[in-house]
Amino acid sequence: MATLKVALSSCGMKSCLDKGSPLRFPGSSDRPLNFGGLSRNSAISPCLLLRSRSARAIFRDRYTVVKCVAAETAESVSETSFETIIGLEVHCQLNTATKAFCNCTSEYGATPNTHICPVCMGHPGTLPVLNKEVVRLSTMMGLALNCDVARVSKFDRKQYFYPDLPKGYQVSQYDIPIAEHGHITVEMAPEFGGGKRTIGITRAHMEEDAGKLSHEDACSLVDYNRAGVPLLEIVSEPDMRTGREAAEYAAEIRRIVRFLGVSNGNMSEGSMRCDVNVSVRPFGQEEFGTKVEIKNMNSFSAIARAIDYEVQRQTGLINAGQGDEIMLETRLWNEGSLKTESMRKKEGLADYRYFPEPDLGPVCLDEEYVEKIRMEMATLPSQKRETYEALGLSIPDVLVLADDLDISSFFDEVLAAGADVKQAANWIKGDILGYLKAEKKNIGEVKLTGAMLAELIALIVDGTISGKIGKELLPTLMEEGGSPKALVESKGLVQISDTSELEAIIDETISSNPKQVEQYLGGKTKLKGFFVGAVMKGSGGRANPKMVQDLVQQKLDALA
């Protein structure tokens, strides 16, 4: 909803505004008036954002409104005086065939409690054995995050009781994680301000997942299939300042794990989960405000919405003099009501009584092992973006094409087959992604290959078919595959570029429409489009559009 940005002058106060002095509401009242956290006697900025009908009525009574403009994205005065501090903890399930410390499969979606064994259930006398693929994938991710990868790290026991934790503790890493002190660069879309943001990475550590609880009316059910599945937890620095920045950061983490094959990053399955830490503080204050943790967000848009709501909630409490109600707690995001709701309070920092895991030795990596993984790493999303920018593509094109590994690989195949860069990008961004969205498929589920699209583009470029015919052929190619050239020939869709053949169609069109000819000659030159359309229809869409434009103009000029 648009808010109204109003500049005011009254009783000689314009000079006060011009000097930048605070403006105070004159008069007194037994009942304080509140404008988004501002009382009648509050100091306000020269630009007032009046959000309510009653506020606007009162100001009309007291002041002369000299300017009123719609501000679609204006922030309230109460929010602009605070700085938002955001950090994320991202949990990624690693793409391993088996769990972290036993031979149980890590496959998703099996019948509850069928992928369990005495080891992952924590039975007495059992011993864990570290899955070496967990170490390889974690090392690769640490390098991708520009972290310092520890040559020696260790596992620790994190003690806490919860029904979905069968051992009564979680095997994690505490003081010596496998990776720390990194950063990634996030490319913001133009509609969100554009530019690059560098977000620090505090640490990335290996740990095992817990089970999954399902709550019903009278009881809770637990599925231990997920217990023991390997996780990499990535903890950011508190470097983000808006919900959109946080959402883009999480999206970049998912791109990285998918491009590297570290995780499938599927948020709906819980393969990637994000916990958000949010606090606010007055601008200029070094000390952080009280941190609130938010859980239960299963999309990037939900992350942005949850943060935006929580910032409004916290600043509203502070401005209302109720800042002490902001407490260290965990809140859940309710997608239905678009609000955060308190889940549990935290009396202080949890005492997890960490101590070194006695049943697992240290993880020792030599230089050769780390460098081999570095050399085997796939191209990262940021590197893809740089490559596509160097090809001359715009930032919006680059962000779409480098967003998904399969789409990026498909685009690379089209270019390798010789297609023009911009035309290939336009086809993928427009018709192909539109088809995939409508059919709810991904690019790997259709028959069209990069070479086929390159061949289709070549047929349009050399004039064999028109762009319109190409678009009509695309669904068939997506569903059945095959050679675009053979398909054009079998359907008799080769573009008509023979001048004499086109002139015959144009002559027939002109002779069949004497009224429109008379109107054209009378000055209604826009009717040229009518004749061009009629010719294209008469040719079954096969006429060369450019030649038709030129020949129709020549024929009409000859009649003048």
C-alpha positions in Angstrom: 0.0 0.0 0.0 1.3 3.4 -0.9 2.1 5.8 2.0 1.8 9.5 1.7 5.0 11.6 1.9 3.9 15.1 3.1 6.0 18.2 3.4 4.4 20.8 5.8 4.6 24.5 6.4 2.6 26.3 9.1 3.1 29.1 11.6 6.6 29.9 10.4 7.8 26.3 10.8 9.0 26.0 7.2 12.2 27.9 8.1 12.6 25.5 10.9 12.3 22.6 8.5 14.7 24.2 6.0 17.4 24.5 8.8 16.9 20.8 9.6 15.8 21.5 13.1 13.4 19.0 14.8 9.7 19.9 14.5 7.6 19.4 17.6 3.8 19.2 17.7 2.3 22.3 19.3 -0.5 22.2 21.7 -1.4 19.7 24.4 -3.8 16.9 24.9 -4.8 14.6 27.6 -4.7 11.7 25.1 -1.4 11.3 23.3 -1.7 10.8 19.6 0.5 8.1 18.0 1.8 8.1 14.5 3.6 4.8 14.0 5.4 5.2 17.3 5.6 9.1 17.3 3.8 10.9 20.1 2.4 14.4 19.8 5.6 15.8 21.5 8.0 13.7 19.5 10.8 15.2 17.3 10.1 14.2 13.7 12.0 14.5 10.5 11.0 17.1 7.9 9.5 14.4 5.7 6.6 12.8 7.6 5.1 9.5 6.5 1.4 9.6 7.4 0.0 6.1 7.4 -3.4 6.4 8.9 -6.6 8.3 8.0 -6.8 9.9 11.5 -3.2 11.1 11.3 -3.8 12.8 7.9 -7.0 14.5 9.2 -5.2 15.9 12.3 -2.4 17.3 10.1 -4.8 18.8 7.7 -6.3 20.7 10.6 -3.0 22.0 12.0 -0.8 22.5 8.9 -1.0 23.5 5.3 -0.1 20.6 3.0 2.2 21.9 0.3 3.2 18.7 -1.4 1.8 15.2 -1.5 3.3 12.3 -3.5 2.8 8.6 -3.5 5.8 6.7 -2.1 5.3 3.0 -2.9 8.2 1.7 -0.8 8.7 4.3 1.9 9.8 3.1 5.3 8.2 4.4 8.5 10.1 7.0 10.6 10.3 4.5 13.5 12.1 1.9 11.3 14.7 4.3 9.7 16.3 5.2 13.0 17.3 1.5 13.6 19.9 -0.7 11.9 18.9 -4.3 11.3 21.5 -7.0 12.1 21.0 -10.4 10.4 23.0 -13.7 10.5 22.1 -17.1 9.1 22.7 -20.6 10.0 22.3 -22.9 7.0 22.1 -26.6 7.4 22.8 -28.7 4.3 22.3 -32.4 4.1 25.3 -33.9 2.3 24.9 -36.0 -0.9 26.2 -39.3 0.5 24.7 -42.7 -0.1 24.9 -43.6 3.6 24.7 -41.9 6.9 27.6 -40.1 8.7 28.6 -42.9 11.0 26.9 -46.1 9.9 25.9 -48.0 6.8 22.2 -47.0 6.8 21.0 -45.4 3.6 20.4 -41.7 3.7 17.6 -41.9 1.1 14.7 -39.5 1.6 11.1 -40.6 1.6 11.2 -44.1 2.9 8.7 -45.7 5.3 9.3 -44.2 8.7 11.9 -46.0 10.9 13.2 -48.4 8.3 16.6 -46.8 7.7 17.9 -47.3 11.2 20.4 -49.5 13.0 21.9 -49.8 16.5 24.6 -47.3 15.7 22.4 -44.4 14.6 19.9 -45.2 17.3 22.7 -44.9 20.0 22.5 -48.4 21.4 25.1 -49.3 24.1 28.2 -50.9 22.9 28.1 -49.6 19.3 30.9 -47.5 17.7 30.6 -44.9 14.9 32.8 -45.1 11.8 33.2 -41.8 9.9 32.0 -41.8 6.3 34.9 -40.4 4.3 32.6 -38.9 1.7 31.4 -36.5 4.4 34.9 -35.2 4.8 35.4 -34.8 1.1 32.2 -32.9 0.5 32.7 -30.7 3.6 36.3 -29.9 2.5 35.0 -29.0 -1.0 32.4 -26.7 0.4 34.9 -25.0 2.7 37.0 -24.2 -0.3 34.0 -22.9 -2.2 33.2 -20.6 0.7 36.8 -19.2 0.6 37.4 -20.6 4.1 40.6 -21.7 5.8 40.2 -25.5 5.7 41.6 -27.0 8.9 44.3 -29.6 8.4 43.3 -31.1 11.8 39.7 -30.9 13.1 37.8 -32.9 15.6 34.3 -34.1 16.6 32.6 -33.2 19.8 29.5 -34.3 21.7 26.8 -31.7 22.0 24.6 -32.7 25.0 20.9 -32.0 24.9 17.7 -34.0 25.2 15.0 -34.0 22.6 12.7 -36.8 21.5 14.1 -36.8 17.9 17.7 -37.2 19.2 18.0 -41.0 20.0 21.5 -40.8 21.5 20.7 -38.0 23.9 23.6 -36.0 22.3 24.6 -34.9 18.8 28.0 -35.6 17.2 29.1 -32.2 16.0 32.2 -29.9 15.9 32.7 -27.3 18.5 36.0 -25.4 18.8 37.9 -26.8 15.9 35.6 -27.0 12.8 36.6 -28.2 9.4 36.4 -24.7 7.9 36.2 -21.1 9.1 37.0 -17.4 8.3 35.5 -17.4 4.7 33.2 -15.2 2.6 31.0 -15.3 -0.4 29.8 -12.6 -2.8 26.1 -12.1 -3.5 24.9 -10.5 -6.7 21.7 -8.5 -6.0 19.1 -8.3 -8.8 18.5 -4.7 -10.2 15.0 -4.6 -8.7 16.6 -5.0 -5.3 19.2 -2.3 -5.7 21.7 -4.2 -7.8 25.4 -4.5 -7.0 27.5 -7.0 -5.0 27.4 -7.8 -1.3 30.2 -9.6 0.5 29.0 -11.8 3.4 31.4 -13.2 5.8 31.4 -16.9 6.8 32.2 -17.5 10.5 32.5 -21.3 10.2 31.3 -24.5 8.5 31.2 -27.7 10.6 30.2 -31.3 10.2 27.5 -32.9 12.3 24.7 -35.4 12.2 21.1 -34.7 11.7 18.3 -35.4 14.2 15.1 -37.3 13.5 11.8 -35.7 12.3 8.9 -35.1 14.6 5.3 -35.0 13.4 2.7 -33.5 15.7 -0.9 -34.7 15.9 -3.7 -33.7 18.2 -3.0 -36.1 21.0 0.6 -37.1 20.5 3.8 -36.6 18.5 5.3 -39.2 16.2 9.0 -39.5 15.5 10.8 -40.8 12.4 14.4 -41.7 13.0 15.3 -42.3 9.3 16.9 -38.9 9.2 18.9 -39.3 12.4 22.5 -39.6 11.6 22.3 -38.2 8.1 25.4 -36.0 7.6 25.0 -32.2 7.7 27.2 -29.3 7.1 26.2 -26.3 9.1 27.3 -23.0 7.6 27.3 -20.0 10.0 27.5 -16.5 8.6 28.8 -13.3 10.1 26.1 -10.8 11.1 26.7 -8.9 7.8 23.2 -8.7 6.3 21.0 -5.7 6.8 17.7 -6.5 5.0 15.5 -9.5 4.5 16.2 -9.5 0.8 20.0 -9.6 1.3 19.5 -12.6 3.6 17.3 -14.4 1.1 19.8 -13.8 -1.7 22.6 -15.1 0.6 20.7 -18.3 1.3 19.9 -18.7 -2.4 23.7 -18.3 -3.2 24.5 -21.0 -0.7 22.0 -23.3 -2.4 23.5 -22.5 -5.9 27.0 -23.4 -4.6 26.0 -26.8 -3.1 24.0 -27.7 -6.2 26.7 -26.7 -8.7 29.3 -28.7 -6.7 27.0 -31.7 -6.1 27.5 -31.3 -2.3 23.7 -31.3 -1.6 20.5 -31.2 -3.6 19.5 -28.1 -1.5 15.8 -29.1 -1.6 14.1 -27.0 1.1 10.8 -28.7 0.8 12.4 -32.0 1.8 14.5 -30.5 4.5 17.8 -31.1 2.7 18.5 -27.4 3.3 17.2 -25.6 6.3 17.8 -22.0 7.4 17.7 -20.5 10.9 17.7 -16.7 10.9 19.1 -14.5 13.8 17.6 -11.0 13.8 18.2 -8.0 16.1 17.9 -4.2 15.8 20.0 -1.4 17.3 20.0 2.4 17.0 22.2 3.7 14.2 25.7 4.4 15.6 25.4 2.0 18.5 28.1 -0.7 18.5 26.5 -3.1 20.9 24.1 -5.6 19.3 20.4 -5.7 20.3 18.7 -8.8 21.7 18.9 -11.6 19.2 15.8 -13.5 18.1 16.1 -16.8 16.2 13.5 -17.6 13.6 12.8 -21.1 12.3 10.3 -22.9 10.0 11.0 -21.1 6.7 10.9 -23.3 3.6 11.5 -20.8 0.9 13.7 -17.8 0.2 10.7 -15.5 0.0 9.6 -16.7 3.4 13.0 -15.8 4.8 12.7 -12.2 3.5 9.1 -11.9 4.8 9.9 -13.3 8.2 12.8 -10.9 8.7 10.8 -7.9 7.5 8.0 -8.8 9.9 10.4 -9.4 12.8 12.1 -6.1 12.3 8.8 -4.3 12.3 7.8 -6.1 15.5 11.0 -5.3 17.3 11.2 -1.6 16.3 7.5 -1.2 17.2 8.1 -2.6 20.7 11.1 -0.3 21.2 9.2 2.8 20.0 6.3 2.0 22.3 8.6 1.8 25.3 8.4 -1.9 25.5 11.9 -2.9 24.4 12.3 -5.1 27.4 9.7 -7.5 25.8 12.2 -8.4 23.2 13.9 -11.4 24.7 16.3 -14.1 23.7 14.0 -16.7 22.2 13.2 -19.0 19.2 10.2 -18.0 17.1 8.5 -19.8 14.3 7.4 -18.2 11.0 3.7 -18.8 10.3 3.2 -18.6 6.5 -0.5 -18.4 6.9 -0.7 -15.4 9.2 2.6 -13.9 7.9 3.8 -13.5 11.5 6.5 -14.9 13.8 5.2 -16.7 16.9 7.1 -17.5 20.0 8.2 -21.2 20.2 10.4 -21.2 23.3 12.3 -18.8 25.5 16.0 -18.9 26.2 17.1 -18.1 29.8 20.6 -17.5 28.5 23.2 -19.2 26.3 22.5 -22.9 26.3 25.0 -25.1 28.1 25.5 -28.0 25.8 28.5 -29.4 27.8 30.6 -30.0 24.8 33.5 -32.4 25.1 35.6 -34.2 22.5 33.9 -37.3 21.0 35.7 -40.2 22.6 34.7 -42.7 19.9 36.1 -40.7 16.9 39.7 -39.7 16.3 40.7 -36.3 14.8 40.2 -35.6 11.1 43.6 -35.0 9.6 43.9 -33.7 6.0 47.2 -33.4 4.1 48.0 -30.7 1.5 47.8 -33.2 -1.4 44.3 -34.2 -0.4 43.0 -30.6 -0.1 44.6 -29.5 -3.4 43.2 -32.5 -5.2 39.7 -31.6 -4.2 40.4 -28.0 -5.2 41.4 -29.0 -8.7 38.4 -31.3 -9.0 35.8 -28.7 -8.1 33.2 -27.8 -10.6 32.7 -24.2 -11.8 31.0 -22.1 -9.1 27.9 -19.9 -9.7 30.0 -16.7 -9.2 32.4 -17.9 -11.9 29.6 -18.7 -14.3 28.2 -15.2 -13.8 31.6 -13.6 -14.6 31.8 -15.8 -17.7 28.3 -14.8 -18.9 28.9 -11.1 -18.2 32.1 -11.3 -20.3 30.0 -12.6 -23.2 28.1 -9.3 -23.1 24.9 -10.5 -21.4 23.0 -8.1 -19.1 22.9 -8.7 -15.4 19.2 -9.8 -15.5 20.1 -12.4 -18.2 23.1 -13.5 -16.2 21.2 -14.0 -13.0 18.6 -16.2 -14.7 21.1 -18.3 -16.7 23.5 -18.9 -13.7 20.7 -19.5 -11.2 20.2 -23.2 -11.9 22.9 -25.8 -12.7 20.8 -27.6 -15.3 19.8 -24.4 -17.1 23.4 -23.2 -17.0 24.7 -26.4 -18.5 22.0 -26.4 -21.2 22.9 -22.8 -22.1 26.6 -23.8 -22.4 25.5 -26.7 -24.7 23.6 -24.3 -27.0 26.6 -22.0 -27.2 29.0 -24.9 -27.9 26.8 -25.9 -30.8 27.4 -22.4 -32.4 24.3 -20.4 -31.4 24.3 -16.7 -31.0 24.7 -15.8 -27.3 21.9 -13.3 -27.0 19.4 -15.3 -29.1 20.1 -18.4 -27.1 19.6 -16.5 -23.8 16.3 -15.0 -25.1 15.0 -18.4 -26.1 15.9 -20.0 -22.7 14.7 -17.0 -20.6 11.4 -16.7 -22.5 9.8 -19.6 -24.3 11.8 -22.5 -22.7 11.5 -21.5 -19.1 7.9 -20.5 -19.7 7.1 -24.0 -21.0 8.9 -25.7 -18.1 7.0 -23.6 -15.6 3.7 -24.3 -17.2 4.4 -28.1 -17.4 6.1 -28.2 -14.0 9.2 -29.9 -15.4 12.9 -29.2 -15.3 15.1 -29.0 -18.4 16.4 -32.6 -17.8 12.8 -34.0 -18.2 12.3 -32.8 -21.7 13.6 -34.1 -25.0 15.1 -30.8 -26.3 18.9 -30.7 -26.2 21.2 -27.8 -26.6 22.2 -28.9 -30.1 18.5 -29.0 -31.1 17.9 -25.4 -29.9 21.1 -24.2 -31.7 19.8 -25.8 -34.9 16.4 -24.2 -34.5 18.0 -20.8 -34.0 20.1 -21.3 -37.1 17.0 -22.0 -39.2 15.6 -18.7 -38.1 18.8 -16.8 -38.6 19.3 -18.1 -42.2 15.7 -17.4 -43.1 14.5 -21.0 -43.5 11.7 -20.4 -41.0 10.3 -17.3 -39.2 10.6 -16.8 -35.5 6.8 -17.4 -35.2 7.2 -20.8 -36.8 10.1 -21.5 -34.5 7.9 -20.8 -31.4 5.2 -23.1 -32.8 7.7 -25.9 -33.3 9.2 -25.6 -29.8 6.5 -27.6 -27.9 6.9 -30.6 -30.3 10.7 -30.5 -29.9 10.3 -30.3 -26.1 8.0 -33.3 -26.0 9.4 -35.5 -28.8 12.9 -34.2 -29.6 14.3 -34.8 -33.1 15.9 -32.6 -35.7 14.3 -29.2 -36.1 15.3 -29.1 -39.8 13.6 -32.5 -40.5 10.5 -31.4 -38.6 10.3 -28.2 -40.7 10.6 -30.1 -43.9 8.1 -32.8 -42.9 5.5 -30.2 -42.0 6.1 -28.1 -45.1 7.0 -25.1 -43.0 10.0 -23.8 -44.9 9.7 -20.0 -45.1 8.6 -18.5 -48.4 11.4 -16.1 -49.5 10.8 -16.3 -53.3 9.8 -12.8 -54.5 7.5 -13.9 -57.2 5.6 -16.2 -54.9 5.2 -13.5 -52.3 4.1 -11.0 -54.9 1.4 -13.3 -56.0 0.0 -13.6 -52.5 0.3 -9.8 -52.0 -1.6 -9.1 -55.3 -4.4 -11.4 -54.3 -4.6 -9.8 -50.9 -4.8 -6.3 -52.3 -7.4 -7.2 -54.9 -9.6 -8.9 -52.3 -9.7 -5.8 -50.1 -10.6 -2.8 -52.2 -12.2 -0.9 -49.3 -9.0 -1.0 -47.3 -7.0 0.0 -50.3 -9.2 3.1 -50.8 -8.9 4.0 -47.1 -5.1 3.6 -47.3 -4.9 5.8 -50.3 -7.1 8.3 -48.5 -4.4 8.7 -45.8 -5.0 5.9 -43.4 -1.4 4.6 -43.8 -1.6 2.5 -40.6 -3.7 0.0 -42.7 -0.4 -1.3 -44.0 -0.3 -3.6 -41.0 -3.7 -5.0 -42.1 -2.2 -6.0 -45.5 0.9 -7.4 -43.9 -1.1 -9.5 -41.5 -3.4 -10.7 -44.3 -0.4 -11.8 -46.4 1.1 -13.7 -43.4 -2.2 -15.4 -42.8 -2.6 -16.2 -46.5 0.8 -17.9 -46.5 0.0 -20.0 -43.5 2.6 -18.0 -41.5 5.4 -19.1 -43.8 6.1 -15.8 -45.6 9.3 -14.1 -44.9 8.1 -11.2 -42.6 10.8 -8.7 -43.6 10.3 -9.3 -47.3 6.5 -9.0 -46.9 7.0 -5.6 -45.2 9.1 -4.3 -48.1 7.0 -5.8 -50.9 3.7 -4.6 -49.4 5.0 -1.1 -49.1 6.2 -1.2 -52.7 2.8 -2.4 -54.0 0.9 0.2 -52.1 3.2 3.0 -53.2 2.7 1.9 -56.8 -1.1 2.4 -56.4 -0.7 6.0 -55.1 
